[in-house]
Amino acid sequence: QVQLVESGGGLVQAGGSLRLSCAASGRSFSNLGMGWFRQAPGKEREFVTGISSSGRTYYADSVKGRFTISRDNAKNTVYLQMNSLKVEDTAVYYCAASGSQYYSSKYSTDASYDYWGQGTQVTVSS
């Protein structure tokens, strides 16, 4: 069992930055693939970014060059640095953990993730 707790959401103006954190407890964090998803009002949840246990990173096209995912295995924490935020980035952001051995090929699929955080709201104003 893995528990995930996100923090760092809030209100920011367009062009600004935020850093989200996701603290994990339970199962060995270093063996998990970690991802961030988001869900805007009236829309389906979508993949944002992921990082494998080996540190390989993956990004949705919409956030490439603006968002950076990283992990600190000593702190059991994954981070999402969001720069140059846009109004369309407004959503609830969810952290997720995957124990799949096929993570490198299934990182963008929410069904690949076994555990989810409660979400944190990010609102970008114009």
N, C-alpha and C positions, 0 to 999 in steps of 0.2 A: 504494500500500500504506500502511496505517495501523496503527501499533502502539499498543495501549491498555494502560495499567498502572494498576490500581486500588490504593488504599491507604486506610487509616483504619478498617477493620473492627475488631471486637473484641467484648468482653463488656460489657454494660451492664445495669443494673437497669431494670425497667419505670418509665417516667416520665422516664428520662434522655435524653441526647442523644449523637449521634455525627455526625461530618462525614466523608463519604467524598470522596475525590479521584480523578480519573481523568486521568492525563497522557497526551497524545497526541503521537505523532511520525509524521513522514512527510508525507502529503498535507496541503494547506492546511486547517488546522483551522477557520478562520473560515467556510469554505463548507459545513461539515458540520452536519447535524442530529445531536444527541447525545441518548442516552437511557440510562436506568437500568432494568434488569429485575431480578427476583429469582426465586429458586427455592427453595422450602422442601422438606424431605424428603418424598418420596412425592407431591409435587405438580408440576404443570406450571409451566414458567417463565411469569411474568406481567409485564406492563408496570407500571412504577411511575411514571415521569415522563420527560418529554422537553423539549428546548429546541431551537428552530429556529436557523438561522444568523442570523436577524434578532433573536433573543432572545425570541420568543414561547414561552410555557411551557404545558405540558400535564401533568395529573396524573390518576392513578387515583383514584376516589372514596375508596378506603380510606386514602389518605394526604393528601388535601386538608386544608389547614389545619395539618398537622403537618410535612410535608416541603417543602423548598424547593430547587429546582434553579437553578444559576447557572453562568455560564461566564466565563472570563477568556481572551480571545483572545490577549492579549499573552503569556500563560503556557501557551497550548495546553492548558488544563485546564478540566474541568467538575467541579462540586462538587454534592454532595447533602447538605444539612443536614437531619438527622433529629431532630426534637424529639418529646417526649411519646411515646416509644417504647413499644410494646406487645409482649407475648410473641409475638403472632401476626406481628410484623414479623421474627421470626427466619428467616433465609434466607441463601443465598449471593447477593450482589448483583453484578450484571454491568453494566459500562459498555459501550455500543455506539455505533457511528458510522454515519451514513447519508449517502450522497451523492445520495440520490433528490431529484429536483426536485418530487416529490409528497409531500414529508415532512409538510406541514401536514395532509394527509388520511390519512396512513398511519403516523403516529408510534407508534401503539400495537401495531403488528404486527411481530413480531420478524423476519419475512422481509424487511422494509423496510431492515434494517440489514446493512451489508456487512462490518463489522469488530466483533470482540468482544474484551473483555479476559478475563483468566483467572478473574476473580471474587474477591470478598473476603467472608469470613464475618462475619455480624452475628448475635450471639446476645443475646437479651433475656431476662433472668431475672426471675422473679416475686418 
